[in-house]
Amino acid sequence: MGATLGVLKIFISKGCAGCKRALELAAMVRKIKPRLIVEIIDLAINPTAGAGLVFAVPAYVYNSKPVFFGNPSPLELQAWLDRLEPEV
C-alpha cells in the first residue's frame, strides 16, 4: 500500500450547521486519497480533543496543524490534497 499521507482530523459537533457537509467532504477525501488517514472527531463526545487547536467547527487539522476552519470548497480541498507528500 505504501506510505501514508498523514492524518487529517475533521472536528465536528452536534448541532453544527456545516458538519453534515464536513462528513460529505470526508467521504470525498477518503475516495480521492485512500492513503490519507481521515478521523472524524465529535467534540460533543470528546470536548477536549481539539484543545489548543480548534475554536470552531467544522475544523480540519492535518498532522496537528490547522488547515481549514469551516468547510473548504471542493476545489480548495482538492488543491490542498494535491500538495500532500507521502510520509517516509
Residue, then its C-alpha position, 0 to 999 in steps of 0.5 A: m500500500g505504501a506510505t501514508l499521507g498523514v492524518l487529517k482530523i475533521f472536528i465536528s459537533k452536534g448541532c453544527a450547521g456545516c458538519k453534515r457537509a464536513l462528513e460529505l467532504a470526508a467521504m470525498v477525501r477518503k475516495i480521492k486519497p485512500r492513503l490519507i488517514v481521515e478521523i472524524i472527531d465529535l467534540a460533543i463526545n470528546p470536548t477536549a480533543g481539539a484543545g489548543l487547536v480548534f475554536a470552531v467547527p467544522a475544523y480540519v487539522y492535518n498532522s496537528k496543524p490547522v488547515f481549514f476552519g469551516n468547510p473548504s470548497p471542493l476545489e480548495l480541498q482538492a488543491w490542498l490534497d494535491r500538495l500532500e507528500p507521502e510520509v517516509 
